[in-house]
Amino acid sequence: MSKLNLENKHSKFGKIISEGFQWLLNISLLSIGLLLSYALFSEAYSLIEILLIPNEKFQIVEKIVIFFLYFEFLALIVQYFKYNYHFPLRYFLYIGITAMVRLIIVDHSSAINTLLFAIAILVMIIALYVVHSERLRKS
């Protein structure tokens, strides 16, 4: 067998394997998207229930932030398919910022921890600025 023929077989095999894994990844993400959609609607329903109960303002804010976390993960999956099987970095930063805000809302008993969480949010906002900056896009 010639070297060129052997390389061609390896190339075809690699392409088949990568396409198979791409399909597996896509099906997995669609399944996760369906589960997240269910969780999103379930969270919306529980949010409506809490709105009907007086004096539950603290839980309302927490439920809203959880709702946005589900929403952002769904948006991330949508962007994955929209941007040709690529996860944009900025969506991970959005999710991280929202998660840290939720953590501050839920656990604000320690001033040092709250300060550290706020610093983490600031770092993610700076990273978001760097990702959106024109200098990065030109290189």
ZADO-1210 file (C-alpha; in nm, 4 decimals, padded with zeros to 6 digits):
<atoms>
<atom x="00.0000" y="00.0000" z="00.0000" code="MET" pos="1"/>
<atom x="00.1336" y="00.3389" z="-00.0858" code="SER" pos="2"/>
<atom x="00.1910" y="00.6069" z="00.1734" code="LYS" pos="3"/>
<atom x="-00.0590" y="00.8421" z="00.0041" code="LEU" pos="4"/>
<atom x="-00.3298" y="00.5751" z="00.0058" code="ASN" pos="5"/>
<atom x="-00.2696" y="00.5031" z="00.3768" code="LEU" pos="6"/>
<atom x="-00.2867" y="00.8747" z="00.4640" code="GLU" pos="7"/>
<atom x="-00.6115" y="00.9037" z="00.2679" code="ASN" pos="8"/>
<atom x="-00.7654" y="00.6167" z="00.4697" code="LYS" pos="9"/>
<atom x="-00.6547" y="00.7794" z="00.7981" code="HIS" pos="10"/>
<atom x="-00.8008" y="01.1099" z="00.6838" code="SER" pos="11"/>
<atom x="-01.1372" y="00.9506" z="00.5994" code="LYS" pos="12"/>
<atom x="-01.1394" y="00.7603" z="00.9295" code="PHE" pos="13"/>
<atom x="-01.0624" y="01.0778" z="01.1242" code="GLY" pos="14"/>
<atom x="-01.3373" y="01.2658" z="00.9434" code="LYS" pos="15"/>
<atom x="-01.5924" y="00.9917" z="01.0169" code="ILE" pos="16"/>
<atom x="-01.4948" y="00.9854" z="01.3854" code="ILE" pos="17"/>
<atom x="-01.5077" y="01.3647" z="01.4220" code="SER" pos="18"/>
<atom x="-01.8454" y="01.3852" z="01.2478" code="GLU" pos="19"/>
<atom x="-01.9780" y="01.1077" z="01.4731" code="GLY" pos="20"/>
<atom x="-01.8660" y="01.2923" z="01.7843" code="PHE" pos="21"/>
<atom x="-02.0122" y="01.6171" z="01.6469" code="GLN" pos="22"/>
<atom x="-02.3504" y="01.4458" z="01.6057" code="TRP" pos="23"/>
<atom x="-02.3252" y="01.3025" z="01.9575" code="LEU" pos="24"/>
<atom x="-02.2438" y="01.6476" z="02.0945" code="LEU" pos="25"/>
<atom x="-02.5319" y="01.8089" z="01.9035" code="ASN" pos="26"/>
<atom x="-02.7838" y="01.5503" z="02.0232" code="ILE" pos="27"/>
<atom x="-02.6567" y="01.5891" z="02.3811" code="SER" pos="28"/>
<atom x="-02.6879" y="01.9674" z="02.3644" code="LEU" pos="29"/>
<atom x="-03.0390" y="01.9413" z="02.2223" code="LEU" pos="30"/>
<atom x="-03.1329" y="01.7079" z="02.5087" code="SER" pos="31"/>
<atom x="-02.9857" y="01.9469" z="02.7637" code="ILE" pos="32"/>
<atom x="-03.1701" y="02.2319" z="02.5912" code="GLY" pos="33"/>
<atom x="-03.4996" y="02.0488" z="02.6313" code="LEU" pos="34"/>
<atom x="-03.4283" y="01.9831" z="02.9997" code="LEU" pos="35"/>
<atom x="-03.3320" y="02.3476" z="03.0531" code="LEU" pos="36"/>
<atom x="-03.6514" y="02.4589" z="02.8768" code="SER" pos="37"/>
<atom x="-03.8550" y="02.2466" z="03.1146" code="TYR" pos="38"/>
<atom x="-03.6634" y="02.3874" z="03.4132" code="ALA" pos="39"/>
<atom x="-03.7107" y="02.7419" z="03.2814" code="LEU" pos="40"/>
<atom x="-04.0884" y="02.7018" z="03.2561" code="PHE" pos="41"/>
<atom x="-04.0993" y="02.5284" z="03.5936" code="SER" pos="42"/>
<atom x="-03.9074" y="02.8192" z="03.7471" code="GLU" pos="43"/>
<atom x="-04.1425" y="03.0673" z="03.5809" code="ALA" pos="44"/>
<atom x="-04.4404" y="02.8809" z="03.7285" code="TYR" pos="45"/>
<atom x="-04.2876" y="02.8810" z="04.0783" code="SER" pos="46"/>
<atom x="-04.2083" y="03.2513" z="04.0384" code="LEU" pos="47"/>
<atom x="-04.5738" y="03.3227" z="03.9617" code="ILE" pos="48"/>
<atom x="-04.6751" y="03.1209" z="04.2679" code="GLU" pos="49"/>
<atom x="-04.4387" y="03.3212" z="04.4911" code="ILE" pos="50"/>
<atom x="-04.5712" y="03.6489" z="04.3510" code="LEU" pos="51"/>
<atom x="-04.9139" y="03.5533" z="04.4834" code="LEU" pos="52"/>
<atom x="-04.7767" y="03.5021" z="04.8371" code="ILE" pos="53"/>
<atom x="-04.7233" y="03.8257" z="05.0316" code="PRO" pos="54"/>
<atom x="-04.3982" y="03.8913" z="05.2228" code="ASN" pos="55"/>
<atom x="-04.1810" y="03.6661" z="05.0062" code="GLU" pos="56"/>
<atom x="-03.9766" y="03.9415" z="04.8395" code="LYS" pos="57"/>
<atom x="-03.6391" y="03.7783" z="04.9124" code="PHE" pos="58"/>
<atom x="-03.7376" y="03.4570" z="04.7344" code="GLN" pos="59"/>
<atom x="-03.8691" y="03.6528" z="04.4361" code="ILE" pos="60"/>
<atom x="-03.5272" y="03.8054" z="04.3655" code="VAL" pos="61"/>
<atom x="-03.3555" y="03.4672" z="04.4028" code="GLU" pos="62"/>
<atom x="-03.6081" y="03.3000" z="04.1699" code="LYS" pos="63"/>
<atom x="-03.5645" y="03.5736" z="03.9086" code="ILE" pos="64"/>
<atom x="-03.1860" y="03.5301" z="03.9076" code="VAL" pos="65"/>
<atom x="-03.2228" y="03.1505" z="03.8798" code="ILE" pos="66"/>
<atom x="-03.4669" y="03.2077" z="03.5916" code="PHE" pos="67"/>
<atom x="-03.2035" y="03.4191" z="03.4139" code="PHE" pos="68"/>
<atom x="-02.9386" y="03.1498" z="03.4678" code="LEU" pos="69"/>
<atom x="-03.1579" y="02.8961" z="03.2878" code="TYR" pos="70"/>
<atom x="-03.2306" y="03.1525" z="03.0190" code="PHE" pos="71"/>
<atom x="-02.8591" y="03.2263" z="02.9664" code="GLU" pos="72"/>
<atom x="-02.7687" y="02.8585" z="02.9388" code="PHE" pos="73"/>
<atom x="-03.0409" y="02.8167" z="02.6757" code="LEU" pos="74"/>
<atom x="-02.9081" y="03.1222" z="02.4929" code="ALA" pos="75"/>
<atom x="-02.5598" y="02.9686" z="02.5056" code="LEU" pos="76"/>
<atom x="-02.6884" y="02.6522" z="02.3368" code="ILE" pos="77"/>
<atom x="-02.8677" y="02.8589" z="02.0718" code="VAL" pos="78"/>
<atom x="-02.5492" y="03.0571" z="02.0049" code="GLN" pos="79"/>
<atom x="-02.3522" y="02.7333" z="01.9756" code="TYR" pos="80"/>
<atom x="-02.5620" y="02.6283" z="01.6783" code="PHE" pos="81"/>
<atom x="-02.5859" y="02.9821" z="01.5378" code="LYS" pos="82"/>
<atom x="-02.2068" y="03.0339" z="01.5394" code="TYR" pos="83"/>
<atom x="-02.1290" y="02.7076" z="01.3594" code="ASN" pos="84"/>
<atom x="-02.0629" y="02.4809" z="01.6592" code="TYR" pos="85"/>
<atom x="-01.8710" y="02.7377" z="01.8637" code="HIS" pos="86"/>
<atom x="-01.9367" y="02.8665" z="02.2167" code="PHE" pos="87"/>
<atom x="-01.8734" y="03.2435" z="02.2314" code="PRO" pos="88"/>
<atom x="-01.6664" y="03.3337" z="02.5379" code="LEU" pos="89"/>
<atom x="-01.8821" y="03.6316" z="02.6284" code="ARG" pos="90"/>
<atom x="-02.1810" y="03.4069" z="02.7072" code="TYR" pos="91"/>
<atom x="-01.9766" y="03.2164" z="02.9663" code="PHE" pos="92"/>
<atom x="-01.8870" y="03.5512" z="03.1208" code="LEU" pos="93"/>
<atom x="-02.2552" y="03.6545" z="03.1280" code="TYR" pos="94"/>
<atom x="-02.3428" y="03.3286" z="03.3021" code="ILE" pos="95"/>
<atom x="-02.0577" y="03.3725" z="03.5504" code="GLY" pos="96"/>
<atom x="-02.1634" y="03.7272" z="03.6361" code="ILE" pos="97"/>
<atom x="-02.5247" y="03.6200" z="03.6870" code="THR" pos="98"/>
<atom x="-02.4174" y="03.3258" z="03.9024" code="ALA" pos="99"/>
<atom x="-02.2017" y="03.5492" z="04.1206" code="MET" pos="100"/>
<atom x="-02.4857" y="03.8008" z="04.1611" code="VAL" pos="101"/>
<atom x="-02.7110" y="03.5141" z="04.2687" code="ARG" pos="102"/>
<atom x="-02.4454" y="03.4009" z="04.5165" code="LEU" pos="103"/>
<atom x="-02.4287" y="03.7510" z="04.6668" code="ILE" pos="104"/>
<atom x="-02.8085" y="03.7596" z="04.6967" code="ILE" pos="105"/>
<atom x="-02.8279" y="03.4168" z="04.8593" code="VAL" pos="106"/>
<atom x="-02.5172" y="03.4291" z="05.0812" code="ASP" pos="107"/>
<atom x="-02.4370" y="03.7763" z="05.2049" code="HIS" pos="108"/>
<atom x="-02.3649" y="03.6924" z="05.5685" code="SER" pos="109"/>
<atom x="-01.9890" y="03.7518" z="05.5445" code="SER" pos="110"/>
<atom x="-01.8677" y="04.0943" z="05.4355" code="ALA" pos="111"/>
<atom x="-01.5336" y="03.9519" z="05.3177" code="ILE" pos="112"/>
<atom x="-01.7031" y="03.6888" z="05.1004" code="ASN" pos="113"/>
<atom x="-01.9373" y="03.9503" z="04.9533" code="THR" pos="114"/>
<atom x="-01.6383" y="04.1718" z="04.8732" code="LEU" pos="115"/>
<atom x="-01.4556" y="03.8800" z="04.7095" code="LEU" pos="116"/>
<atom x="-01.7658" y="03.7934" z="04.5044" code="PHE" pos="117"/>
<atom x="-01.7918" y="04.1575" z="04.3937" code="ALA" pos="118"/>
<atom x="-01.4241" y="04.1545" z="04.2931" code="ILE" pos="119"/>
<atom x="-01.4881" y="03.8361" z="04.0924" code="ALA" pos="120"/>
<atom x="-01.7744" y="04.0141" z="03.9145" code="ILE" pos="121"/>
<atom x="-01.5456" y="04.3088" z="03.8415" code="LEU" pos="122"/>
<atom x="-01.2810" y="04.0763" z="03.6941" code="VAL" pos="123"/>
<atom x="-01.5443" y="03.9151" z="03.4690" code="MET" pos="124"/>
<atom x="-01.6691" y="04.2573" z="03.3575" code="ILE" pos="125"/>
<atom x="-01.3115" y="04.3589" z="03.2711" code="ILE" pos="126"/>
<atom x="-01.2725" y="04.0311" z="03.0782" code="ALA" pos="127"/>
<atom x="-01.5982" y="04.1084" z="02.8964" code="LEU" pos="128"/>
<atom x="-01.4617" y="04.4508" z="02.8037" code="TYR" pos="129"/>
<atom x="-01.1423" y="04.2920" z="02.6710" code="VAL" pos="130"/>
<atom x="-01.3429" y="04.0411" z="02.4663" code="VAL" pos="131"/>
<atom x="-01.5473" y="04.3233" z="02.3133" code="HIS" pos="132"/>
<atom x="-01.2549" y="04.5571" z="02.2538" code="SER" pos="133"/>
<atom x="-01.1583" y="04.6462" z="01.8981" code="GLU" pos="134"/>
<atom x="-00.7889" y="04.5788" z="01.9589" code="ARG" pos="135"/>
<atom x="-00.8629" y="04.2124" z="02.0206" code="LEU" pos="136"/>
<atom x="-01.0747" y="04.1796" z="01.7061" code="ARG" pos="137"/>
<atom x="-00.8073" y="04.3360" z="01.4817" code="LYS" pos="138"/>
<atom x="-00.5403" y="04.0797" z="01.5738" code="SER" pos="139"/>
</atoms>
